[in-house]
Amino acid sequence: MAAFDSWAIELAITAGMVLAGTNFAIYYTAARRGLGRAVGNAELLTFLGVILASTILITADLHASDYRAPSAVAFRAALFQSASLTTGTAFGSADWNAWPSFSQALLVLVMAVGGCAGSTAGGIKAVRVYLLARHAGQEMFRMVHPRAVTPLVLGHRVLPERLRVGVLGFFFVYAATLAAGTLIIALHQVPVGEAFGSVFSCVNITGTFPGPAGTSQFYADLPATAKTTLAVFMLLGRLELFTVLVLLSPAFWRT
């Protein structure tokens, strides 16, 4: 991407990544009910808000550091990398491994958030992050007002409690998958940071991470068992964990 050195090309690719990271059902809604109804979607606003917030914060961080480039160039690089890693595309228009630690950490976080449900992106998905944040806020409110009734709402819809439990369950499985994967790769005498980075990049289908775990040589040097394990985690991340785990469940085949 950096070889093009073109604002127009990077903006076009950024638009393509964002469109592919959007829930495809939103396009159907826009076609049937109008663009205004689709643009007001809470999941879409969360997804776009994550990219925008990441872009602004990284631009400010680069501008405040020793990054020797004008603010416009910093914004251009920040926008492209934020969109790329949020959507799991992992294109690179700059060497973000050389960026300040804050910017690298922020990009790692947006990898975990991912795009919208029903899109080509990976990660936890923006709608789950939105609902987890709403749930956390409600739990704090209930500590002050224990008798309050606080239904989980997405846009104008009240969601069933079963969906709240499902989101919490997915987040636990996601965290447990990262923990188990890190332990398995660490068994191959891989340092903890690199073991976590490799599993994290595979589960979130980005294939990149700050440091050695983001290089092809790191994976080339891994033994066959570690490579096979990471391949399994890539499938788990691509199929959103529950799909594969259900297929492996004996109860699924009995029914």
N, C-alpha and C positions, 0 to 999 in steps of 0.2 A: 504493500500500500504506500509506503514512504517513497518508493521509487517513482510513483506518478507525480508527487509534489504538486498536487493540484487541489485547490479549494473545491472546485466544482465536482471532481470525481469523488472526493471524500464526503462531501455533502450528499451526493447521490447514493453512495454506499451506506452512509449513515441512515438515510431515509429508508432504504431497503431493509436494513437490519431492524429498525424500529417497527416497520410494517410487519415484518416476519415475526417479531416478538410480541405482537398484539394478538389478542384472542380472536381467532377467525370468526367466531360467532358475532363479534362486534360489526364485522363487515356486512353480515347478513342483516343485522339490526339496522345498520345505516341504509341499506338498500330498501328495506321494507318500511321502516318507520321514520326515516330522515336522519341526516347527519347530526342534528342537534341532540337527538336522543342517544346516539352512540357516543358522542364526545363527552357527555355527562356521566359516563360509566365510571363507577368508583374504582374498579380495578385498573382501567385505562389511565385514570388520573394518578393513581398510585405509581404505576409503571413509569409514566412520563415524569412524574415528580421525582422519582429516584434518580433518573438519568439527569434531569436538570439540576437537582441539588448536588449530585456528585460532580457535574461539570463545573458549577460555580465554585465549590469548595476546592477542587483540584486546581482550577485556574488561579484562585487566590493563593493557594499554597505554593504553586510554581512561581508566581509573581513575587512572593515574599522570600523565596529561597534564592539560591545562586543560579537558577535556571536562566541562562543568557538568551532570552528571546522576548520579543514584544508581547504585550498582553493578548493581542489578537491571535498570535501564533500559539500561545499557551492555551487560549480558549479553544482553538481549533483542535489541538491535540487532546485536550481534556474531553471535549465532546465526543470525538471519535472513539477514544478508549473507553469512555463510560458506556456508550451505546454498544460497542463491540463486546465488552465483558458482561454487561447486564443481559444481553441476548444470547450469550454463549457462543458467539461467532468467533471471537478470539483473534480477529484481524489486528494488526498493529501498524500504526502510522508513525510511531516513535518508540524509542527504547524506554518503556515505562519502568523497567528495572533500575534505571539510573535516576528516577524521580525521588523526591523526599519520602521518608517512611510513612508520613501521614497519607500521602496520595496513594502509595502502594496498598496500605491497609484499607483505605476507602474502596479501592477497586476490588480487593478481595471480598469486602462486604457486599458489594453490588453483584458479584458473581453468585453469592449465596442467595440473594433476593431473586435473581433471574427475571424472566419476562412474565407474560400473562399465561394463565391456564389456557389450554387449547391452542397453543402456538408452537413454533419450532424451538423455542428457548428452553433452557434447563433451569436449575436452581429450585428453591422452595416454591416459587411463583409469587407474583405480586399480590394476588388476591389472598393467599394464605398469610402473607406478612401483614397485610391490612387487617385481616380478621384477628390475627394474634395480637396486634397492637390494640385493637378495640377490646379484645378480651382482657388484656392486661389492665387497661384503663377501667374496665368495669369491675374487675376484682379489687382494685384500690378503692373504687367508689363504694363497693359493698362492705369494705372494712369499716367505713364511716357510717354507712346506712345499711345495716345487715338485713333489713326488711324490704329493701328496694327490689323491684322487679325490673331487670335490665335485659331485655331480649337483644340478641345479636342481630344487627341490622346491616344490610349491604345495599347501599343506594336507598331505594324506597321499599325494599323487601325485608320482612322479618324472617330470619332463617331459623329452621328447626334446631333444637338442641343437639340432635344427632350430628348435624354438620359441625357444630362447635367441637364436639368430642372427636370427630374425624380429623379436623384440622390439628388439634392438640396431639392426636395419635400420630399423624404424619410427621409433625415436628419432632416427636420423640424418636420415631424410627429413623428420621434423617440424622439426628445427632448420634444415635446409637450406631448407625452405619459408618459414620465418620470415625467414631471411637474404635469400633471393631476393626475397620480397615487399617487405621493407624497402627494398632497393635500387631496385626498380621504382617504388614510391611516392615515394621520395626523388628520382627523376628528374623528378618533377612539381614540384620546388622546395618540397617539404614538409620541414620540419625533421625530423632523424633520429628524435628521441624520439616525435614525433607519427606519423611514418611507421611506426615499429615498433609503436606502440600500436594503430594502425588495423588493421594486418595481424594482430597478436596477437589482437585482439578478434574478428576475422572467422574466423580459423582455429580458435579455441576456441569459436566460436558464442555468445559472450556479448554482443557488440555494445556493450561498455562498457569504459572504461579511464580511469585517473586523468588529469585534465587535459583539454585541448581535444579529444583523440581520442575522448573519451567523450560528446561533444555532437553533436546533430543538425546544428548549423550548420557544424561542421567538414566533415562529409560533403557538405552542400549546396554548399559552396564548392569542392569538388574538381572537376576537369575530368572529362568523360565517360569518358575512357580510364582514369583512376584508379578511378572508380566501378565500371567494368566489371571491372577487375582485382580489386578487393576482392570483387565478387560471385562471381568464380571461386574466390577463396580461401574464401569462405563455403561454397561447394559442396564444396571439397576437405576442409574441416574437418568438415562434416556427414557426408560419406561416408568419413571416416577415411583420406584421402590415397591409400593403396594401391589402393583400388577404382577411383578415377578414373585414376590413373597406369597401372594395368594396362589399362584400357579404351583409353588413348591409345597403348599399346605396339603396334607393328606385329606383333610375335610373337603377340600375343593373337588378332588377326584372322586370321593365317595358320593358326593351329591350330584 
